[in-house]
């Protein structure tokens, strides 16, 4: 799932945190106070957008980026399903060992 790959980078994860905390922000706002260039931030935002985690919003001449939680919810549900499957497999292994 591309969501996990997108969130596997510390810079992209930081962008998600910033957007969740502050709401929609421009590339300039996301770059402020960092050592990361606007060009690099833009590339990271495109990866996040391709994964469905952010979307861009045109406000006049400015483009703002906003967090979009839909695919993150799907990823969470996938992880919960995997956790349930592991729990079931471990329980069966425990029963087999105890026999």
C-alpha positions in Angstrom: 0.0 0.0 0.0 1.5 3.3 -1.0 0.3 5.0 2.2 2.9 3.1 4.2 5.7 3.9 1.8 4.7 7.6 1.8 4.6 7.7 5.6 7.9 5.8 5.8 9.9 9.0 5.3 10.5 11.3 8.3 10.1 14.5 6.2 6.7 13.3 4.8 5.6 12.2 8.2 6.5 15.6 9.5 4.5 17.3 6.8 1.4 15.2 7.7 1.9 16.2 11.4 2.1 19.9 10.4 -1.0 19.7 8.3 -2.9 17.9 11.0 -1.9 20.4 13.6 -2.2 23.7 11.7 -4.6 22.9 8.9 -4.1 23.8 5.2 -0.7 25.4 4.5 1.2 26.6 1.5 4.6 25.2 0.5 6.3 28.3 1.8 4.6 27.9 5.2 5.6 24.2 5.3 9.2 25.1 4.4 9.5 27.9 7.0 11.8 27.1 9.8 13.3 24.0 8.1 16.5 23.3 6.1 14.5 21.6 3.4 14.0 23.4 0.1 10.7 24.3 -1.4 11.4 22.1 -4.3 12.1 19.1 -2.0 8.9 19.9 0.0 6.9 20.0 -3.2 8.3 16.5 -4.2 7.3 15.1 -0.8 3.8 16.7 -1.1 3.4 15.0 -4.5 4.3 11.6 -3.0 1.8 12.2 -0.2 -0.8 13.3 -2.8 -0.2 10.2 -4.9 -0.8 8.2 -1.8 -4.1 10.0 -1.2 -2.9 11.6 2.1 -3.0 15.2 1.1 -4.8 17.3 -1.5 -4.1 20.7 -2.9 -6.6 23.5 -2.7 -6.4 26.6 -4.9 -7.1 29.8 -3.0 -6.7 32.7 -5.4 -3.2 32.4 -6.8 -2.0 30.3 -3.9 -2.0 26.6 -3.6 -2.6 25.2 -0.1 -2.1 21.7 1.0 -4.5 19.9 3.3 -4.5 16.5 5.0 -7.0 14.0 3.7 -7.6 11.2 6.2 -9.6 8.8 3.9 -6.7 6.5 2.9 -5.1 6.7 6.3 -8.3 5.2 7.7 -8.1 2.4 5.1 -4.5 1.8 6.1 -5.4 1.6 9.8 -8.2 -0.9 9.0 -5.6 -3.0 7.0 -3.3 -3.0 10.0 -6.1 -4.0 12.3 -6.9 -7.0 10.0 -3.3 -8.0 9.9 -3.1 -7.8 13.7 -6.2 -10.0 14.1 -4.7 -12.6 11.7 -1.4 -12.6 13.7 -3.3 -13.0 16.9 -5.2 -16.0 15.5 -2.0 -17.6 14.1 -0.2 -17.1 17.4 -3.1 -18.7 19.3 -3.0 -21.7 17.0 0.8 -22.0 17.4 0.4 -21.8 21.2 -2.3 -24.6 21.2 0.0 -26.8 18.9 3.0 -26.3 21.2 1.0 -27.1 24.3 -0.3 -30.4 22.9 
